[in-house]
Amino acid sequence: QGCMVQSVEYDHTASIECLRDPMKPLYKGGIIQNSEFNNGLMGWSTYRNNKAGVGKSASGNRFAVVQGAISSLFGAGDAAASQSHSVYQKVQMQGDTHYSLSAWLQVSAGTAHVRAVVKTPNGENITAGGIDAQSGCWTMLKGGMTAHAYHSGQGEVFFESDTPVDIWVDSVSLQPFSFDEWDAHARRSADKARRSTVKVVARGPDGQPMPNTNVSIQLLRTGFPFGNTLTKEILSNPAYEKWFFSRFTVATMENEMKWYSTEWNQNQEDYKIPDDMLKMAQKYGVKVRGHNVFWDDQNSQIKWVRPMGVDQLKAAVQKRLKSVVSRYAGKVIHWDVLNENLHFNFFETKLGPNASPMIYQQVGQIDHNAILFMNEFNTLEQPMDPNGTPTKYIAKMKLIQGYPGNGGLKLGVGLESHFSTPNIPYVRGALDTLAQLKLPMWMTEVDVVKGPNQVKYLEQVLREGYGHPGVQGIVMWAAWHANGCYVMCLTDNTFKNLPVGALVDKLIAEWKTHATSATTDANGLVELDLAHGDYKLTVNHPSSLAASHTITVDAASSEHTVSLKV
């Protein structure tokens, strides 16, 4: 049970459906014994005073049931005394190891938030994920945790809820990966998702293949969108302008497009600053995300908006929505429509529970091309936050999709990604789950708080995002200010890289690495391993015949042969 299982490929399988019977455990359960409970409760235990058994569905599926499992693990009067607990299993843990955890969960009645917990050998309880489990069907939880050097020894895996319900468990898996294995999986996944092998044939004027022909390769533009936030200071700072637009292909205005920036005083709209920032980005061919139409946080509303009655607020919302969306429709690639409306509900409280889907609908009616993002925090960052879980995110997205008239909306998954200490296995599990929505998914506001491991943690987060096939773009929240950044600065005030900036430049360079020249073989063929993007290929034959061609490399490029006629 305690042995590391080496050379196991990471499994991106996840499910967002609530099923009558659970799927098989990933990795055949990994280091979990009797993961499907086909041998009763062998290998499993219960906390004191709890009665456990094995249930059986109509189809013959077996699962663990704990009845009346209101545990008093820490004695009467402790907050944990009211928690419901599942069966648990002792596992032998190894330090410096990532653990991928998954399970299928159901509760005895209603709906309850259930957490997966790994109790480490030193007694620390680490939340490895959470879902809203239902009665009557099985929901998959996918997450994980990192065991550090001091976590070697015997630990425990269990599930708990603050709601007094019976927790049913099945298809439990805990799979260890060494740090090297984990990183290698991310790199292999990145190569598969972000690069293609392109077959190029050079042909002469007669259409015949040209052997021994030199092909030089120049990258014109990277395909994977990688960006950063910018501020209005860029309009008057040429050094800032040069630094930003020489690196990034996507930009988000930090605050300048928000309602409180364009209409601080009622009926006095001023779009000059975001207009000028947009023009500057367009000059460099940099795409812009529209951030944001509204922000659902009560504390972020303009002082004249907060006290409004229903009719006044409806009128103000309509005016703002039409003003900003019609102004920038066709000029921004995305809209963050109702920012952070899993955690906040200013507009729903004032205008009713359908405020979110109605606002999405109205934005989509004005801008038919931009993708409408549900932008949220703690869905990747914090498995302990019950308000931002992937299952809650998915439920809200389905509510928006299911509202009458919203079937054709172009929707997107926006994951802010503001990290302190990232739980990397949980991040990957959450991305796996959210990818099942089959919608464009971006990490939209990536940063890591300052500390001795800031560079290390940022690299882990960026590599996870870049390596995940479901992530279609990354934007950092590292806008430069003369008086200091939000939490993460990439440069000093002379635009010389700080350590995090040096890391970003290293990754940008790595992700576009390619051979600059190659020579065709006897059949006039050469295979090029290229990151997705636009390239200029220049063909030079010893006979002095030459020509240049522009090609786009994407995921489908490996299926075709490119003919370059000289």
N, C-alpha and C positions, 0 to 999 in steps of 0.2 A: 504493500500500500504506500509506503513512503518513498519508493524509488521514482526518480525523475524519468519520465518517458521522453526519450530524445527523438529528434528528427520528426516531430509531428507538425504537419502543415497547419497554419491557423485556419479555422473554419469560419467564414463570414455568414453562415446560415443564421437567419433570425426570422421571427414571425410576428406580425402585428394583429393576427386574427385570434379571436377567442374560439377555441376548438372544442368539440365534444370529447375527443381523446387527445392527449398530448403526443407530440412527435418523439422519436427516439432521442436519448441523450447524446449530446455532442461528445466526440472523442470516446464513445462507449462508456462515458462516465468519468474518464480520466482516472484520478486516484480515489474516486468515491467507490466504495463497495456497495453492491446490491442497489445500484442507482435507480432501478425500475421497480424495486420492492417485489420482485418475483420470488424471492426467498423470505417472504415475511418481513420482519424488522431486523433481520440479521445485519449486524454492523451499525445499527442505529440505536439511539437511546432517547429517553425523555427526561425532561427536568422534573424535579420532585413534585409529587401530587398530581402529575398529569397522566391521563390514561390514553394510550395510543393503540392503534390497530391498523390493519390493512383493509382498505375498501376495494370493491371490485365493481367496475362499470358493466353495463349491459353487454358491451363488446368483449368483456373479459380482461380489460386493462386493470392492473393493480396499482394502488397508490397508498401513501401513508396518511392516516387521519389521526389528529390529536383532538380529543374531546374535552371541552371545558378547560382549555389550556391557558387560564389566567395565572401566570407563573409568579411566584414570589422568590425570584432568584436572589434578591438582595435584602430580603426581609420586609416585614410589614412597614408601611409608611414610606417606603422608597418609591420614586416615580416609576421605576421599572416594574413595580409589583402589579401594575394594572395591564402590563403588556401580555399579548397572546404570543405563544411560542409554538413552533413546530417541533418535530423530532430533530435531533442533531446527530452529527457524526464526528468522531475524533479523527483527525488527519495528521499525518506527519509532514510538517512544513519545512522548507529549505529557505535559507536566507538568500537575498539578492536574486529573487525569482518573481516573475510576473505570473499571476494566476487568472485564467479566464474562467468565470463562473456562469453557469446557466441552469435554469430549472423551469419547470412548469408548475404554476400555482393556481389554486382555487380556494375560495372561502365558503363557509357554510351558509352564509346569508348575506344578501345585499352586495355592496362593494366596499373594499377596505384597502388602504395603502399597506403594502407588505414590503418589508426590507429584507434583503439578503445580508447576513452578517458573518464575517469571519473573525473568530476570536483567536488572536495570535498567542504564541506561547508565553508572552510576557503579560497576558491578561487584557490587552487592548482590543476593544471591539471596533472593527473597521467595517463600515457600510460598503458593500460591494455592488449595490444596485437597489432599485425599488420600482414597484409597479402598482397599479390599481388593479387588484385581483377581484374577480367576480364570482358569484355563485352560478352554478349551472354550466360553466364552460371553463376551459383551461387557457391561461395566458402565459406566454413565455417571458421570463426575466433573463436578460443577458447583461452581464457586467464583469466585475473582477476587482482585483486589488494587487498591490505590490508588497511582497514580503521583503523587508530590509535585512541587513546582516544580522541584526539582533532578534530576528523573528524565527530562528531555527528551533525546531522542537515540535511538540504536540500542540495542535490547535483544534478548533471546532468550527463546523459549518452549521448554521441554522437560519431560520426565517422567523421574523417577528412582526407584530402589528400593534399599534396603539388602540385598535378597535377590538372590542371583546367578541372575537369570532374564532371558529375552529379553522386552522390553516391546513389545507390539504397540499401534499407535495408529491411530485413525480419527476422522473427523467432528470435527476440532478447530475451535474457534471462540474468537476473542478480539475482543470488541466494546467499543469505547470509548464512554463517556458523560461529558459534561461534568458538573460538580457540579450545575449548575442543572437539567440534564435528569434526573439521577438523583433529585434532591429532588422535582421535578415529578411524576415517575412515582410516587413514594411517596405524595404528596398525592392524586393522582388515584385511586390504588388504595385509599387510606384512605376517600375520599369514596364510592367504589363499594361498599366492604365494610362501612362503618360508618354510612352515611346512606341514607335513602330519601326519595323524593318522594311525599308523601301527598296524594291528592285528597280534599278534604272538601266535602261538599254540605250546606248548611244548609236545612232544610225546616221549614215552619210546621206548625201543628196540623192543617191540611188535607192535609199531605203534599206541598204544592207547594214548589218551590225558592224561597228567599228571597234576592233580590239585595240588594247594599249592606248586608250584615250584617257587623258587626265580630266577628272571632274572635280572642280573646286566648289565648296559648299559654304554659303554665307547665310546665317540666320538673320532674317529681316524682322521677325516678330514672334515672340513665344506664344504658344497656344493656350497654356494654362494660365488663367487670370490670377495674378498675384498683385495685391495692392495695399494701400495704406490710407489713413485719414489725412486730410489736409485742413489748414486753417486759413483765414483771410490774410494772415501775415504774408502769405506767398505772393500776394498781388503787388507788394512793394519791396520784395526781397529777392533779387536775381539769384543769389547764392542758394536760397531755399528752392526756388523754381528749378534751377539746374540740377540740384541734388535729387529732388523728388521725381522729376520726369525722365531722368536718366535711368531710373530703376523700375518704376511701377507701371503696370498696364491698366490698373483700375484705381479709382479714387472715390472716397466718401467724404463729403463735407462733415466736419465734426459737429458743428452746431448751426452753421449759416443758413441751412435750408429749413430748419425747424420753425414751427409756428411762432415761438417767442422771439425768434430772430427777424422774422419778416413782418410781424404786426404787433410789436411791443405795445403800441397804443392802438386802441380799437379804431378800425377804419382808416388807419394810416399805414398802408402796405409799402414796403420798400424792399425790392428784390435786386438792387444794384449789386450788392456784394456777391450773392450766389450767381447772378448772371455773369459777372466778370470772372468768377472762379470757373464756371462751366466753359466759358469761351477759352480760357487758358488751357484747360484740359483738352478741349477739342482741337486746339492748335497742335497738340502733341499726339493726337490720336488716342488719348487715354479715355476709357469708358468711365462713366460716373453712375454711382448708385444713388437713388433718391432717398435721402434720409432726413426726416421722415414726414409722412403726411400728418399723423397724429401720434401722441405719446399718451399711453393710458394711465400714467402715473399722476395721481392727484397733486403731488408736490411739484410736478413739472408744468402745471398749467399756468398760463399768464394770469395775473391778478384779476383782470377784468372778466376772465372766463369762469373762474371758480364759482362765483355766487349766482351764475345765471340759472333761470328757471328752464323748464323743458323746452318751451317754444323758442325762447331766446337762444338756447344752446343749439337747437336744431338748425336755426337760421345761420348761426355763426359757423357751425360745422359745414353746412352746405357751401357757404361762401369761401371758407378756407380750402375745402377740398377742390372745388372747381377752380379756384385761383391758382393753387400751386400745381395741381396735376395737369391742367390744360396748358399752363405756361411751359412746363418741361416735358410734356408728352412727346415721345419720339426723340428726346434728347438724353434721357436717362435709360439705363438698361433694366433697372429694378426700382421698385418702391418698397420701403419698409412701411407698411400701411398703418398699422395700429401697434406701435412699438410696445413690446413687453406686456401683452394683454393676457398672458397666463398668470402673471404675478399681480397685475393691477387691473382695475375695472372702473376707472372714472367715468368713461362714456357709457358702459353697460349700466352702472348704477343710476346715471341720470336719464339715459334714453331707452333703457330696457335691454333684456338679455340678447336680443338680436342685433344690437348695435354693431358688433364686429362684422358678421357676414354682410350686413347691409352696406357698411362702409367699403368693404372689399369690392362688393358688386359695383358701387358707384365709381370707384377708382378705375375698375376694369372697363366700365362703359366709356370713360373718357380716354384712357390710354390702353389701346388694344395690343400693344407690342411689349411693353415692359412686363417682367415677371413680378408678381405681387408676393412679397415675402412676409412671413410671420416670424418676426425677429425676437428672439427670447434668450434670457440668460439662465445659467445653472442647469440647462438640459444636458450639457456635456461636462460642466465644471464641477458639479456638486451632487453626488448621489444621495446625500442626506436631505436635500431640499424636496419635500413632498409636492411642492407646487410646480416644479419644473421638469418632472420626470418625462422620459420619452413617451410613456403611455398617455400622460395628460396632454402632451404636445400633440400626439396623434389624434386624440379625441377632439381637441379644439380644431385641428385642421379639418377633420372629417365634418365637424359642425359647419365650418365655413363652406366646404365643398358641397354639403348636402342642402344648403339653404336654397329655396326655389330661385332659379335663374342663375345660379353660380356654377352650373355644371361645366361651362366652357372657360372658366377663368384660368389664366396661366398663373399657377401658384408655386411658391418656392419655400424651402426650409431654410430659415436663417438662424444660425447658432452663434451667439455673440462670442463665447469662448474667452471670458475674463478669468484667468487662472491665478491661484496662489500656488498650491502644490498640486500638480495634476495627478489624478489617478488614471494612468495611461490605459490599463486594461479596461477600466470602465468607459473611457472615452471611445475606445474601439468598439466595445459592445453596444454603446448608445448609438454610434454611427451606423453599425450594422442594422440595428432596429429601425432607425429613422429612414435608412435607405429603402426600406420596404414600402415606403409611401410612393416610390417611383416618381419623385419630384426633384427638380433641380435643388441641390443642397450646397450651401456655402457656409463657411466659417467667416463671420462678418465683422468681428471686432476683437481680433486676437491680441491679447497682451498677457503679461505675467508680472506680478508685483515684484518690486525691487527686493533683492536679497542675494545671499552668496550663491544660490543655484539658479538665478534668473536666466542666464544664458543656456544652461543645461536644460532647464524646464521648457524654455521657449523652443529649443531645437526639437525636443521630444514632441511637443504639441504640433509644430509645423510639419514635422515628418509624418506624424499620424494622419494629419489632414491630407497632405500631398499623396500619401501612400494609399489612402482609402479610395476605392473605385467609385464610391457614391458621391464624393466631394467634388464639386465642379469649379470651385474658386475659393480663394482665401484673401481676406482683407484684414490688415492689422489695425489696431486702435493705438497708434503711436504718433499722433500728430505733434508736430513741433510747435512749441511756444517759447518766446524769448524768456518768459518768467517760469518755465518748467512745464513738463508734460503731465498728462493725466496720471498714469502710473509707470509708463515705460517710454524713455527717450532712446532713439536710435543714434543720435548725434549730439555733439555739444553745440554751442551757439555759433561756432564757426563752420559747422557742418562737417566736422571730422568725426568719423565713426567712434562711438562708444562700443564696448564689447558686444552688446546686443546688435548694434548696427553692423559690426564686422561679421557676426553670424548670419544675418540676413543676406549680406552681399555674398557670403560663401555659398549659401543655399541657392541663391539666384544663379550664380555661376555654375554650380553643380547641376542644376536642373536643366540647363540648356547646353551642357557639354556635348560636343559632337566632333567627328573628324572634319578637318577643314579641306582635305583633298583625298582622292582615291583614284584608282586606275582600273579601267574595265578589263575583263579577262578576254580569253580567246573568242568568246561569243559576244563580245561587246557589252557584257553584263557586269554590274557592280551592285552589291547590296550595302545599303547605308542604314546604320542604326541611329535614328534621329528622334529627338524630343518633338512632340507635336508643336506645330507652328508653321510660319511661312518662310520659305527659303528661296534664295537665288542660286541656281546651279549653272556654272559656267563650264562648258565643254571645250577642251583644247586638244586637237589631234596633231601628231607630229607632222602631218602634211600641211599644217597651217590653217586647216579648217577649224572654225570656232563658232560658238553660239552661246547665248544665255537664255535660261528659262526660269520662270517662277513657278513654284509648286507649293501646295498646302499639304502638310502631313497631319493626318488625324488617325483616329482609331481604325478607320476602314482602309488606310493606305497599304497595309500589309497584304491585302487581298488583290492588289492590282500591280501591274508593271508599268512604270513610267517610261515612255519613249521620248528621248531627246534627239530631235533631228538637227543635224549640223548642216 
